[in-house]
Amino acid sequence: MTDVFGNLQYVRVDREQRVGLVQLHRPEALNALNGDLMQELVLVLETLDKDPTLGCLVLSGGEKAFAAGADIKQMAQASAVEMLRQDDLAVWDRIRLIKKPIIAAVNGYALGGGCEVAMMCDLIIAGENAKFGQPEINIGVIPGAGGTQRLTRAVGKAKAMELILTGRPFKAAEALEMGLINKVVADDQVLTEAKAMAHTIAEKPAIAVQLAKKTILKAFETTLEEGLDYERKLFYLSFATEDQKEGMQAFQEKRQPTWKHT
């Protein structure tokens, strides 16, 4: 599969049946998220998103770090005008547009930008020794890739204020208790658990999965009334799929459906 992407330097790609596997691979810098790595990551995710033979994606890092933050060296001496003109964070927005579900498999550090990338995923499986956090306040800035918004939506105002204003890291068990992540497992089982969940999702009817993801994300962006209207429209739209006919027919015939993902 790597042949499709040419010479990737910071991202590794593989697949298992209907699951795409993406790994951040900049181990000498604990997967610090520099511009080149993010460009490669977005390219890979967008390419896999267009592959109709895949139903779910898993994003992992290394044993020591999922991603230990942004690459501070790249921005330490930049001016506000330079940051605005370069707008390196714009590429991050494209991750939000990926239609297929993405499961983050987190071991080690997921700090700053690493935490933000994990939160951009749809589900998070973490090792018991994983460590999350938004420590930007300790270097004189604030989170800039969604940390203040996604963390607040996930854990509420009070907890987000505490974590962002103090910059303190927190372990996977606390992240689970706050509702930030889905599951905590032994460190050596993180990828296995993430892939198992991904396989389960990937075997569901693909269009229904993508419509469900869009509708859930809409709940964070609009009012309840508008969200309900959006949900109803996508519910009706699902009746245009072959899988809706197959699923309901199989239910009536008391058999397992055979999905075509169309």
N, C-alpha and C positions, 0 to 999 in steps of 0.2 A: 504493500500500500504506500510506502514511503516514496516510491517512484513517481507517484502522482504529483507530489509536492516539490520535487527537485531536491536541492541541497538545503535542508533545514538544519540550522545550527543549534537552536535552543528548544525545539519541540520535537518530541517523538510521537509517532502515530502507528496504531495497529488496529486490529479488529477481531472480535469473536462473534461469529454469526451475525446477528443484527445489532451488535453493540460496537460503537466506535470508541477506541481508547486513545486518549491524548495525555501526554506526560510533559510537564515543564521540565526542561533539562539544562539548567545552568548551575551545576552543583558547586562550582568553585565560588559562586556568589550567593549560595543558599537560595537560588532561583529568584534573585532580585529582579524586579520587573523593569528592565530597560526598554527603550523604544523598539529595538529590533526584536526582542522576545515577544512583545505585545503584537507587533505586526505579524509575526509568524503565527502566533496563537489565533488571532482573528482570521487569518487566511485559512488555517486548518479547520477551524470551527465552521466557517462559512462554506467551505468545500464539502465537509461531511454533512452539513445540514441539507445540501442539495442532493445527497445520495439517497435514492428511494429504497435502497436495500438496507439502510440503517434506521433503527427506530429510537435509539437512545444513545447518549454520549456520556463517557466518564472522564473527568479531568483530575489528574493526580499530579503530585510533585515527587519529592524524594523522601527518604527516611528521616532526614534531619529537618527538612523544611518543605512544606507545600509551596510557600513563597514568603520570604522574610521581609517583604516590603518593596517599595519602589527603589530605584537606583539613585541614591542621594547624590552621588558624584555627578550625575547628569544634570542636576538642577541647582546645585549648591550656590553657584555664582550667578544664576540667571536673574534678570530683572523682571518686574511685573509685565512690562511690554513684551519682552522676549517670550515669557511663558504664554501670554495671550496670543502672540503671533504664531508661535509654534503649535500651540493647542494639541500637545501630544496626547492628552486624555480623550480627544475626540474619537480615537480608534476604539477606546473601551466601550463607547456607546453601542457599537455594532454587536457586541456580545449579547446585549439585551434583546436584539432582534432575532436571535437564533430561535427557530421554531421547535426544534427537537428538544426534549428535556435534557438537561445537563446535570449530572450528579458529581459533586466535588468529593474526592477521596482525600482526606486531609490527615497527614502525619506531620509531626514536628510543628514548626512555626508557621502560622498564618497571620502575619502582622501587617498593619498598614494596608498597602495595596494588595497584599496576599489575602487579608481578611476580606477586602472589598471584592476581589475576584471570586472568592468562595461564596460571598453573599449574592453575587450576580448569577450563580448557579441556582438550580431549582430545588435541589436537595443536597444535604451535606452529611456524609458519614465521616466520623472522626475517630482517630486512635485515642486511647485513654491518656496518652501523654502529649496530645496535640495542645497547642497554646495559641489562642486567638488574641487579637487586640488592635486598637487604633491608637498607636503611640505618637501620632504626629505632633501633638501638643508639646512634646519633649524636644522637638527641634524647631519650634517657633511657628508652626503652620497648623492648618486643620486638615482633616481628610478631604481629598479632592476628587475621588472617583466613586462617590456615592456613599461613603461611610456614614455621614451624618443622617442621610435619608433612609438607607436600607436598615441600618442598625436600629434606628428609632422605630421604624415600622415593625421590625422583628421583635424587639424586647420592650418597647414602650419608652416614653419620654424620660422618666426618672432614671432608669438603668442606663439608657444611652448617655444622658448627661454625666452620670458618674464615670462611665467607662471612657468617654471621649475627653472630658475635662481633666481627669487624672492621668489618662494614658496608660492605666495599669493593664497588664495582660491577664487573661483568664483562661482557665483550663477547660477541657472538653466537657467535664461533668457540669460545670457552671453554665457553659453554653447550652447544654441540653436542658438544664433546669429552666433557663430563660426562654427556651423555645427557639433559639437561633439555629440549632442543628437537629437532625432527625434521629441520630443514633450514635452511641459510643461503643466501640468494640476494642479488642486487643490490637495493639499496634500492627502486628503481623497479619491481621485479618481485615484491615481496612479496605484494601483493594478487592479482596475476595467478596466482602459484603457489598461493596458498591457495585461490583459487576453482577452479583446475584440480583440486586434490585433492578439494575439496568436491563438485565435479560427479561425479568418479569414485565417491565414496562414495554420493552421492545416487541414483545409478543402480543401486546394488545393492538387493536386496530389503530394504525398510525395517524389517520386524519382525526379521529376522535381524541386521541392523546394530545395532538397539537392544538385542537380547538379548546380542550380543557385547560391546557397551559395558558393559552391566550386569555381565557375568561378569568382564571384565578388571578393572573397578573393585573387584569383590569380593575380588580377590587381595590388595589392600592392607588389607583390613578383617578378615581371618579366617585361620584355619590352612589349610595345604595340604589336609588331609582334608576340611574343611568346604567349601573352595573347589571341590574336585573334585566333591563331592556337589552343590553349587549348579550347577556347569557341566553336569553330567549331567541334572539336572532341566530346565534351560532348553534343552538339546539335544533332549530328548524333547518339550518344549513346542513347539519349532519344527516338529514334524511335524503340528501342528494348523493350519498356514498353507497357503494355496493356493500360495504361492510355493515351498514345499518340493516339492509335487507337480509343479509346472511345472519347477522347476530340475532335478530328477532325471529327469523325462521328457525334457527337452531334452538332457540329457547322454547318455541312451541313444540318442536319435535323431540325435545329432551335429549339433545346431543351437543357435543362440543362444536363450536363454530370453526370454520376454516377461513381465516382472514386473508384477504387479498391486498389489504392496505391501500385500497382505492375507494 
